[in-house]
C-alpha cells in the first residue's frame, strides 16, 4: 500500500510539473511576428544623355524622358534652355556683327537632344538655336549664329556598334581636336577660349572608334572646318590611367589644298595642320587639365593666283581647372597664351601677334537648374597689329574685359 501511495504521489507530481511546464511554455511563447512591410521601390537609376559630352561642374539631367519607339527601342529626349547677359569694354568693332552695343542679352541655347544609345544601331540628333560666345571674337546672337555656322541641326550622326570594341559613326560630328566643347552648357566656362578659336568645331564625315581597356582611338575623314569638301584626316588617341587621369594626343591635317573660305571655314586653318597634347587630372574637389597646341598654316595656291601669299604657325598653351566647394557650388578657371609667327594673320590680331587670357566662372547647379557668372580678360601682344585688328569700335584697343551671367535648365 505504501508503495502504491508513493507511485500515485510521484505520478501526481509529474502531472503537476507537466501542466505547470506547459502553462509556463505557453506564457513564454513569443507573439506571432507581424507581417513584413513591403520594401520601398528602388530609386530610379540615373541615366543621363549619352551625347553630347558635358564637362563638370555642368551636368546633364540624370533622368531624361524615355520614349518607347517600337522597333527602334528606347530613345531619350532631353533639352537645354539657357539665356545670358553680358557687358564688354571696349565694345566690338564697328564691322564685327549685328550686336555692336557694350551690353547685350540673348538666348544661348534653345535645343532639343535625342539619343538612341544602345543596340547595334544608334543615333544622336541635336537641334535648335544657339550662340557661340568666344574670347577675342565678336559676339553673334542666337538666330544670327546658326545660319552663318552650323545650321539649326548642328550635330547629329548615326552610329553602328557591332561590339564593345569597335564602332562607326557618320554625320555632323563634334571635332576630335581641343579640350573644350562647342556649346556653353557643355563647358566649365561660358565662353570658349583663344585656343578653341583656332580649332575645328564641327565636321561632316565618317569616324571609326576603337576601345580596348585603357586605350581609346578615333580616326575620322571629314570636311575639316565645315568646308563641305572632304579633305581632312583627324585622329585622337587617349590613355586612361588607373586613377582615371587621362593623357590624349590629337591631330588633324588636310590631304589636298582646300580653297573654301566662308564665315565658318577660315581658309588658313582649313588648309593647315593642328595638334594637341592634353592631360587631365582629378583629385577630390580639384580637377585640372593643361594642354599644348601647335598649328602650321601654309600659303595656299588658288586657281587664279595666290589666295594666301604667306605662311604662319602658332604655339599655344592653356590650363583649365575647377574646384568644388560643395556638390552644388564650384568655381572654374582658365589661363591661356597663344603666339604666332610668320606673315599670315591667323589669330585675327595681326601677323606675328600673340595674346593671353584669364577667365573665372563661379557656378551653382541644383538638379536641372544652374546659374553662373563669368569675368574674362584678353590682352593682345606684339605683332604687326594695325587699326582694325584689335578690339573696340575701330579695332585699336589692345585688350578687352567681358563679364557675363548665364542661367537655365537641362530638362
Secondary structure by P-SEA (a helix, b strand, c coil): caaaaaaaaaaaaaaaaaaaaaaaaaaacccccccccccccccccccccccccccccccccccccccccccccbbbbbbbbbccccccccccccccccccccccccccccbbbbbbccccccccccbbbbbbbbccbbbbccccccccccccccccbbbbbccccbbbbbcccccccccccccccccccccccccccccccccbbbbbbbbcccbbbbbbbcccccccccccccbbbbbbccccbbbbbbbccccccccccccccccccccbbbbbbbbbbbcccbbbbbbbbbbbbcbbbccccccccccccccccccccccccccccbbbbbbbbbbbbcccccccccccccccbbbbbbbccccccccccbbbbbbbccccccccccccccccccbbbbbbbbbbbcc
